[in-house]
Amino acid sequence: MRLSGEDLAALNVLIESLDADGYLADPLDEIAERLAEMLELDDADAREALADRLQCALRWLQSLEPTGVGARSLSECLQLQLQAMAPSEARRVALAVCAQHLELLARRDMKKLTAATGASEELLREAQALIKGCEPKPGRPFAAAEANIVVPDVVVQRSGRGFKVLLNPDVMPKLRINDLYAQAIRGQRNGSAGGLSGRLQEARWFMKNIQQRFDTILRVSKAIVERQKNFFSHGAIAMKPLVLREIADELGLHESTISRVTTAKYMATPHGTFELKYFFGSSLNTEAGGNASSTAVRALIQQLVAAEDANKPLSDSQLSQMLEEQGIQVARRTVAKYREALKIAPASLRRTM
């Protein structure tokens, strides 16, 4: 851009005011007010000129890539992107929807959208497709992604017809006692080593406790794999009900110990990496008199929703009925709770317009 020094400075001020999503974080008048105070502008005309310059800078900013950057609302962000598209009747309707009727679009209220815009259902669907093609957060591709890398403590591998459980050597601390210091302390006589002998013993106990901790993690993991063989063979839908007490009783440990060992400890499996707590779940009654794991039921709900007709999405009541047809008794409210935990929207918001 061929801008004067003042205009370039104003544009840079706005760029520095963008948030991670590419939106202008503060209202333009607040930015102007802060800048005027920083520059010690007391004259009203000077302040007005500064506000006008920032207003021009905003238009320049919004002309830059990525399209939509510098918007002050979702509505404005979508409109900026639509305005950059080739003119069409669908674009005209999409602009009208984004300017005034985004809430109706979010609710997928076709009747009210038709009445508000005067457009046909077919034209509204074309407009919706244009809007869905826009990026609601233009800064997202440029934001530094936070690294949430999970290093598993335990690795489960196929071995013949079964599975073997191994500790991940990468997470085990490499601790050892320096032989030179240990020999020097042992060589001291008549207690001249002072408290160093005690420190040496503490170091040995510390290393032993860490080894015991990993041994416990391995024992618990092996017990989980033995109880949940079907999961490792067939996935979440085959998960069995399991509570902490069952593993505690089997290993002769306290339930609180199992709780500590399975919290923030992860297992790499053929189906992905999971926290050890993932393998525990409450049981639900079945018509056959047995029990189904809540984890398996959630996986089944996910499968049913994935296979539903987008024009007629399944309600929570329908999902509850379909589960009952498969012999699993789950109340509608429980289905709704599981659906929300899976981050699946209600049927009204899953319906295609």
N, C-alpha and C positions, 0 to 999 in steps of 0.2 A: 504493500500500500504506500502510496505517495502522500504521506501525512506530514503536517507541520510538527515541530517538537512538542507543542502544547497538546495537539490532538493525539499524538502517539502516547504521550504521558497519560492522558485521560483514558485511552484504550487499555493501557497496561494496568491502570488502577482497577478497571473492571475485570480484567483477566485474573488479577490477584484476588478478586472478590468471589470468584467462582468456587462452588463446592465440588466434592469428588464426583458428583453426578453431572456436572457441567451446567448447573443452574446458578443464577445470580443469587448469592446467599442472603443479601440484605436489600431492602428497598432502595431505589436510586436516590431518593431524597436524603436518606440516612447516610449513604456513602458521600453525597455532596456536602452534607453538614460536617461530617468528620474531616473531610479533606479541607474544607474552608477553615476549620479551627486549626488544623495542622499548618496551613499556609498563613494563618493569622489574617484572614480577610474579614475586615469589619464593615466594609462598604457594601450596601445592599445591592448596588448594580454589579459589583464584582462577583458577589455570591450568585446572583441570577445568571451572569455570564458563565460561571463555572457549571451551574446546573444544566444550562443549555448545551455546553460542550460535552458533558457526560451523556446527555440524551442523544447527541449525535454519535458519540463513541459507542453507545449501546447498539445503534443500528449497524455500525460497522462490525461490532463483535458478532451480532446475530447473522451477519452475512458470511462469516467464516465457517470453516469446517471444524468439527463435524456439524452437519446441519442440525439445528435445534439448540446449539450451545448458546448460553447467555439468556435462556428463557427464564421467566420469573414464575412460571406455573406449568403444570403438565399440559393444560389447555394451550398455552402459548407455544410450548415446545412442539406439540403435535402439529399445530397450525404452521409453524415455520417449516417443518418437513413436508407438509402437504403442499405448501405454496411453491416448493422447489420441484414439484412433480408436474408432468404435462397436464394442461387444462383438460378437464372432462366433466361430464355431469356428475359422475361418482365423486370426483374431487370436490366439486361445489357442495354436495351434500355432506361429505366428510368434514369439510371446513365448518359448515353450519353446526354439525353435531359436536365437534370439538370446541366450538366457541360457546355453545349454550346448553348442550344436552348430554354432556359426558356422563352424568349420573344415570340418565335413562339408559345409556349404552352399557354402563357397568351392570345395571339390573337386567339387561337384555329385554327391556320392555318394548317389544316391537310395535304394539298398538299405539302407545303414546309417542314413540319416535315417528311413526307414520303420520300421526295427526300433527305433530309439532313441525315436521319438515315438509310435509306434503309430498314426500317421495314414496314410490312403490316399495314393496318388500324386497323385490329383486335389486332395485337400485340401492337400498339400504344395506343389503348384504355386500354389494360391490364396495360401498363406502366403508363398511366395517373391515373388509379385507385390506383396503388402503391404510386404514388406521392401525390395524394389527401389524402391518409391515413397517411401521415407524418404530424408532428406538426411544422409549420413554426416559432413558437415562443416557444422553449422548456422551457423557464423560466416562461411562462404565468401561469401554475398551481400553481406556488410558489409565484407569485407577490401578494402583499397585495392589495386586491380589495378596491378601494375607495368607501366609503359608500355614495350613492346618494339617501338617503331615503327621500321621499316626504311625509310630514304629511298634509293631506287635511284640508283645512279651513272649508269646507262644506261637509256634507254627504247627499246623496240622497238615499232614501229607498223606496221600493215598499209599497204602502198602498192601499189595495183593488184594484181597477182598475186604480188607479193613482199613484202619487209619492209624498212623503213628503220631505221637505228640512230642514235640521237641521244644526246648527253651531256645529263644533267639539269642545267640551269643553276643549280638551287637548291643543288647540292652543290659547285659551283665557287667557290672563295674570290674575293671581289672585292678584288683587290690592285692598288694603283697607287702610284707614287712621287709624293710631294708636289712639284709643279712649283716652288713658291717656294723650297724647300730645295735642290732640284736646281740651279736657276739660281744660287742664292747660292754653292753649292760650286763650280760651273763658273766663276763670276766671280772666284774667289780666284786670285791669281797667286803665282809664286815659291814654291809649295808651302805657302803660309800656311794652306791648308785642312787641313794635317796629314793624319791618317788618314781624314778624312771622304770623300775621293775614293775610297779603297778600300772604304769602307762602302757608298757609292753603287753601286759596281760589284758588290759582293756582293748588294745588294738586287736589282739587275737580273738577276743570275744565278739568284737564288732564284726570282724570278717566272718566268724562262724554264724552270727545272727543273720547276716545278709545271705549267706549260702542257704541257711534254713528257710529264709523267706522265699527264695526262688524254688527251693524244693517243695514248699507248700503250694506255690503257684502251679508247679508242674503236677503235683498230686491232684489238686482241685481240677485242673484242666483235663487231665486224663479221666477223672470221674465224670465230668461234663460230657466229654466225647463219648464215653461208654453209654451214658443215659440218653444222649441225643444222636444216636447213630443214624436215624432216619433223616435228620436235618442234613447231615454231611453227605448223605447219598442223594436226597431229593430236594433239599432247599427248605425255606421257612415254612412252607405249607405243611411240612411233615413234622414240625416241632411238637414235642410233647410237653405237657404241664410239668413244671419242676420248681421246687421251692428250696431255699437255702438250707432248711433243716435236713432235707433228705441227704444232701452232700455232707453236711456237718456230722450226721449220725453215721454215715458210711465211713468217713475218715477219722472219726473219733475226735473231732475238733469242735470248738464252740461256734455257734451260729454267727456271732459277731466277727469271728476270725474269717469265716467264709465271705461275709459282707465286705470286709476290708480288702481281702485278696481279689475280689471280683470287681472292685470299684477302680476305674481308670486304668485297668489292665486289659490288654487287647489280644485277641486271637486271630491269626491269619488262617483262613479256611479256603477250600476250593470255591466257595460262594461269596468271598469277600472278607474284609476285616471287621470284627465286631468286638465290642466291649464284652467281657465275660458275663456281665449282668444280663446281657441280651438273651442268654440261653435260659433264663429263669422267667417263668410266667405263670399267672394264675390259671385255674382250670375252669372250663365251662361244661355244663352237663350236655350229654347227647342222648338221643332217644334209645340208643342201644344200652344205655346205662353206664357207658364209659365217660371219659373226660377228653376235652379238646383244649389245647393250649391257646391262650389269648393271642400269642404271637402268630400261631397258625391261622387263627380267625382273621386277624388283621391282613395277613397275606392273601387270604381268600377274598376278603372284601376288595383289596387292591386289584385282584384278578377280575372280579365281577365288574368293577367300574371300568377297567381297561377294555373290556369286551362289550360294553353297553352301546346302545344306539345313541349317537350324539344328539339326535333330534328328540329322543325320549329318554333322558338320563334316569337312572334308578334313584328313587327316593330312599330315605333311611328305612321307612316301613317296608318297602319292596325288598331291600337288601336283607332285612330281618326275616322276611318271609322266605326268601330264597335260601338263606342259611338254615332255616327250620326244615325246608324240604330236603336238605342234605343231612338232617338229623342233628343239627347244632342249634341249641336254644339260646338265642341272644335277643335281648329286648331292644326296641328301637332306640332308646336313649343310649344304650351301650354301643350300638352301631354308630350313632352320631359321635360319641366320644372317640371311638377307634378311627373313624373317618377324619376327624379333626387332627388326631395325632399323626395321621398319615399325610396331613396337609392337602387333603382332597376337598375341594369346594362343595357346597351344597348343590343339590340337583338343579336348582333354579339358575345357578351361575355356571353350571356345566353345559347347559342347553345351548345348542347352536342356534343363532338367530335365523 
